[in-house]
Amino acid sequence: MPAKKTNVILFGIDSLRADHMSCYGYHRQTTPHIDRFAQDAVLFEKNYSAHIPTTSAYASMLTGLDCFGTSVVALRHRGGLPKKIRTLPEILRSNGYNTSCVGFSGNPSSRGFNRYLDYPAWGSFAEGRSPKAENLNQVAIPELERLARSKKPFFLFLRHMDPHAPYLPPAPFERMFYSGNEFDPKNKSMEPVFRFKPFCDFFADWMPPGVRDRHYVDAQYDGAVAYMDACIQRILTRVEELGLGDNTLIVINGDHGETLYEHECWYDHHGMYENTLYVPLIIRLPGKLPAGKRVAGTTLHQDLVPTVLKLLNIRTDIAFDGQSLLPLIADRKASNYSDFYITECTWMRKHGWRTPEWKLMVALEPDFHFKPEVELYNLVADPLELKNLAKKEPGIVAALKERMEEWIAKRERETGAVNPMYTNLQWHGAKTHEGPFETSQQAYDTLHIGSVGAADRLQAGKKKK
């Protein structure tokens, strides 16, 4: 009797910053269980989300294509993925797999699963602490058990939402990393946060009334990560109890990072700063991948699908934009990329170019933070991206722009389509404004996230019944 094909479990974690995970060097012990998992797995130290935010990031993660290949750059993407594209669940279904998706129905990038299941993944202050990951477990573990009973191999996709605002981890995680007084009247750090009109109603819906210390809110993010980490261990434990551990490829990946108090992009994931681009990637497959390996080369979301298919010995005629990670794991290659194109269409429409030393960001229309049109950062001398050198280094700006424009022209020729960053002019979804914003003030006055429920609807689209 032939051996059963390898199963796949993909933890697609929303808004998880690699630099806030202890296995990536964070000073707080936020991910002890994932740290232990990484000891038996391969951890990629420089993995990036090139296309911010959720919809575009997952599109690359689940297709092996860049934004030119998927045509997806905006959170509020209109229409589905192009019909010619085959997603990972579609490829695996055609190879005899059962496929299930937990927590990501209704989004264009989640196309192709046999079964979609949802769970309460948001929450508000009025509703109390939000056990998002336990809510996921209550749906995911019975589904895992159902899939395990089948003779067919399975692909189980789990979208965790704990690091995504609202950050409402249950006790004791709420105060695991905070011992101060979040209501101290002398602390003024939250004043600019609540003055930011586009998001102030959203913040008021889930932050404690009267909170004044930004470090408390930051600690809620870390607490949410730690809570999720504990709940993920429950799934990993059940995998072993079901006897699936040796024959299941398990991937932990983040769709994008998160901005906390940095860059005035308060508690969200817009902007193309490192805190948003830098995401974890950890892959385990006993017997085929080395335990405790750390890969230093640069990798992107688009590399995941070709890697998974190689590990599963599934052949396809798809011309992926990404590259298999196996040569990096085997030390036959140092890096998949030296530099790469970056985009964002969440609350601002910008694109840029990132090298190991420099990052260029160019606004395609005025943004609601009143930021300069061009930003340039030296990532070596200024890793926190605090000093914009665009005016001081015009030669570097010109060189990076030229490199970016050459790449855009190349990809447009290869795909036969215009860069989607140039055609998604209603990316913001505003009902009172048509096309690009003419001024930052216009963007500021128009854009508004509203309540937690409104934020949920922005991402989910039309849920499948």
DAMO-V169876 format. One line per field, one symbol per residue. burial: b if it has 9 or more other ideal C-beta (glycine too) atoms within 8 Angstrom, else e. A space follows every 10 residues. Layout:
burial: ???
//
This chain:
burial: eeeebbbbbb bbbbbbbbbb bbbbebeeeb bebbbebbeb bbbbebbbbb bbbbbbbbbb bbbbbbbbbb bbbbbbbeee beeebebbbb bbbebebbbb bbbbbbbbbb bbbebbbbbe bbbbbeeebb ebbbbbbbbb bebbbebbee eebbbbbbbb bbbbbbbbbb eebbbbbbee ebbbeeeebb eebbebebbb bbbbbbbeee bbbbbbbbbb bbbbbbbbbb bbbbbbebbb ebebeeebbb bbbbbbbbbb bbeebbbbbb bbbbbbbbbb bbbbbbeebe eebebebbbb bbbbbbbbbb bbeeeeeeeb bbebbbbbbe eeeebbeeeb bbbbbbbbbb bbbbbeebbb bbbbbbbbee eeebbbbbbe ebeebeeebb eebeebbeeb bebbeebbee bbeeeeeebb beebebbbee eebeeebeeb ebbbebbebe bbebbbebbb eeeee
//
